[in-house]
Amino acid sequence: MRTILQVPVDKKIRQLAEKSALNMGFSSLQESLRVIMRQMSLNKINLNLIQQEPDEILTPEQEKILLKKDKASQKEIAKGNYFSSSNIDEIMKNLNSYNE
């Protein structure tokens, strides 16, 4: 016998969860929740909830600027114009040489 479970949730959260479920290979958010609930009913699920720092959202203009700077830095790296180091002392020595 089937039953219907209704859970009030913010529209934006539902949209994000649905997108995540699809990215994980589920056919729908409902399917992902059925799988999770089935695993819970069999005591075969272990949930670890860890609070993470929120993602930083860039405006389209900021993203455009960042991509432009990345492209420029990749060109400089291709030319060999970069400094590589394996420790902080080398980095600091190199940075301090610009102040002299």
GIFEN-V329703 format. One line per field, one symbol per residue. ss: DSSP state (h for helix, s for strand, l for the rest). burial: 1 if it has 9 or more other ideal C-beta (glycine too) atoms within 8 Angstrom, else 0. Layout:
ss: ???
burial: ???
This chain:
ss: llllllllllhhhhhhhhhhhhhlllllhhhhhhhhhhhhhllllllllllllllllllhhhhhhhhhhhhhhhhhhhhllllllllhhhhhhhhhhlll
burial: 0000000000000100110011000101101100110011000000000000000000000010010000000001100000000000011001000000
